């Protein structure tokens, strides 16, 4: 067994969402045809790696993204609630409907550092760190894949890089079906990498919090 362990944080693929809803934790949102193709491309890109564990958020889109990788590696997908999307008071609303212009919503924007419209960033960091620590122990000396969502992946990366958690969502480096890879030597994080195995299928990401 080597002293190197790699944990890949995989964001789910494109979701079928023709009405532009911020779906968050709402059930019933599945991958689009393009999203399924993205999941297949990711699976092919990492099939030769020493991956011994595939864990996923319980949301349908995450499980569907995890499935091709787990199948290619002959692994079972482990569902873990700690990988779920962050809560958001605007869940179920259409952003094109003027969420930011409606005075009734101003109270929710009172503290962007927390943020006041959803799950506290520090809580997201805590649960993501916890699940990374657990899968790192389970896959010690090998690699693991955790399928999650854009905000949790980006927030734990900011925390790992000692950057402030308050940020502009438009500047997140976490595209659909992207891999944010944490490499550990023993228990020490030594590097963070980022790749987009399905980059040829990307066509914009209108809901950055999805």
C-alpha positions in Angstrom: 0.0 0.0 0.0 1.3 3.4 -0.9 1.0 6.6 1.1 -0.9 8.4 -1.6 -4.7 8.7 -1.7 -6.7 10.6 -4.3 -10.3 11.7 -3.8 -12.0 12.9 -7.0 -15.0 15.2 -6.4 -17.2 14.7 -9.5 -20.0 17.2 -10.2 -23.1 15.6 -11.8 -23.8 16.0 -15.5 -26.3 18.2 -17.3 -29.9 18.0 -16.0 -33.1 18.0 -18.0 -34.6 21.3 -16.8 -36.5 23.0 -19.7 -38.2 25.5 -17.4 -35.0 26.8 -15.7 -35.9 25.9 -12.2 -33.4 26.1 -9.4 -34.1 22.5 -8.4 -31.7 22.2 -5.4 -32.9 19.2 -3.4 -36.2 18.7 -5.2 -36.8 15.1 -6.4 -37.5 14.2 -9.9 -34.7 16.0 -11.8 -32.7 13.6 -14.0 -29.8 13.8 -16.4 -30.6 15.0 -19.9 -29.4 13.0 -22.9 -26.3 15.2 -22.9 -25.9 14.7 -19.1 -25.9 10.9 -19.6 -23.3 11.3 -22.4 -21.2 13.4 -20.0 -21.4 10.6 -17.3 -20.2 8.1 -19.9 -17.3 10.3 -20.9 -16.2 10.7 -17.3 -16.4 6.9 -16.8 -14.2 6.2 -19.8 -11.7 8.9 -18.8 -11.1 7.4 -15.4 -11.7 3.7 -16.0 -8.0 2.9 -15.9 -7.4 4.6 -12.6 -7.0 2.8 -9.2 -10.4 3.7 -8.0 -11.8 1.4 -5.3 -14.8 3.4 -4.0 -17.7 5.4 -5.7 -19.9 7.4 -3.3 -22.8 9.6 -4.4 -25.2 12.3 -3.3 -28.7 10.7 -3.0 -30.1 13.1 -5.7 -31.2 11.3 -8.9 -28.8 13.3 -11.1 -25.8 12.4 -8.9 -26.7 8.7 -8.8 -27.1 8.7 -12.6 -23.7 10.4 -13.0 -22.1 7.8 -10.7 -23.6 4.8 -12.4 -21.4 4.5 -15.5 -18.2 4.9 -13.5 -19.3 2.3 -10.9 -20.3 -0.1 -13.6 -17.0 0.3 -15.5 -15.1 -0.4 -12.3 -17.4 -3.2 -11.1 -18.2 -1.2 -7.9 -21.4 -0.5 -5.9 -22.4 3.1 -5.5 -22.6 4.1 -1.8 -25.1 6.9 -1.1 -24.1 9.5 1.4 -26.3 12.4 2.5 -23.3 14.5 3.3 -22.7 14.9 -0.5 -26.2 16.4 -1.1 -26.8 19.9 -2.6 -26.9 22.8 -0.2 -30.3 24.1 0.9 -31.6 27.3 -0.7 -34.8 29.3 0.0 -35.2 29.9 -3.8 -35.5 26.1 -4.5 -38.3 25.6 -7.0 -38.2 29.1 -8.4 -37.2 30.3 -11.8 -34.3 32.7 -11.8 -35.5 34.2 -15.1 -38.6 35.3 -13.1 -36.8 38.2 -11.4 -35.7 36.7 -8.1 -33.1 39.3 -7.6 -35.4 42.2 -8.6 -38.3 41.3 -6.3 -38.2 43.4 -3.1 -39.9 40.5 -1.2 -36.6 38.6 -1.6 -34.2 41.3 -0.4 -34.2 40.0 3.2 -32.7 36.7 2.0 -29.7 38.6 0.5 -28.9 40.4 3.8 -25.7 38.4 4.6 -23.8 36.9 1.6 -21.0 35.8 3.8 -23.1 33.2 5.6 -25.1 33.0 3.1 -28.5 34.1 4.5 -30.4 32.5 1.6 -29.3 28.9 2.4 -27.1 26.4 4.2 -24.2 28.1 6.0 -20.9 27.7 4.1 -19.2 26.5 7.3 -21.8 23.7 7.6 -21.2 22.7 4.0 -17.4 22.6 4.7 -17.9 20.5 7.8 -20.0 17.8 6.1 -17.8 17.7 2.9 -14.6 17.4 5.0 -16.2 14.6 7.0 -17.2 12.6 4.0 -13.8 13.2 2.3 -12.0 12.0 5.5 -14.2 8.9 5.6 -13.7 7.9 2.0 -10.0 8.7 2.2 -9.7 6.2 5.0 -11.8 3.6 3.1 -9.7 4.0 0.0 -6.3 4.7 1.6 -3.5 4.1 -0.8 -5.9 4.1 -3.7 -8.4 6.5 -5.3 -12.1 7.3 -4.8 -14.9 9.2 -6.5 -17.5 11.3 -4.7 -20.3 12.5 -6.9 -21.8 15.8 -5.5 -22.9 19.2 -6.6 -21.3 22.5 -7.7 -21.6 24.5 -4.5 -20.4 21.8 -2.0 -17.5 20.9 -4.3 -16.5 24.6 -4.7 -16.9 25.5 -1.1 -14.7 22.6 0.2 -12.1 23.6 -2.4 -12.1 27.2 -1.2 -11.7 26.0 2.4 -8.9 23.6 1.5 -7.1 26.4 -0.3 -7.6 28.7 2.7 -9.6 31.1 0.6 -12.6 33.1 1.8 -15.9 31.2 1.5 -17.9 34.2 0.3 -17.6 34.3 -3.5 -19.2 35.2 -6.8 -21.0 32.0 -8.1 -20.2 33.0 -11.7 -16.5 32.5 -10.9 -16.7 29.0 -9.7 -14.3 26.6 -11.4 -16.6 23.6 -11.3 -18.3 22.8 -14.6 -20.8 20.1 -15.2 -19.2 16.6 -15.0 -15.9 18.1 -13.9 -13.4 16.5 -11.5 -11.8 18.3 -8.6 -9.1 16.0 -7.3 -7.6 16.1 -3.8 -4.3 14.3 -3.5 -3.2 13.3 0.0 0.2 12.0 1.2 -0.7 10.1 4.3 -3.1 12.5 6.0 -1.8 15.7 4.4 -3.4 17.4 1.4 -0.6 18.1 -1.0 -2.4 19.2 -4.2 -5.7 20.0 -5.8 -6.3 19.3 -9.5 -9.1 20.1 -11.8 -10.2 18.5 -15.1 -13.2 18.6 -17.4 -13.5 15.1 -19.1 -16.7 16.1 -20.8 -15.6 19.6 -21.9 -16.6 19.0 -25.5 -20.3 18.6 -24.4 -20.4 21.8 -22.2 -22.8 24.4 -23.5 -23.2 26.8 -20.7 -24.4 26.5 -17.1 -27.3 28.9 -16.6 -27.9 27.8 -13.0 -24.5 27.9 -11.2 -25.9 26.7 -8.0 -27.4 23.5 -9.4 
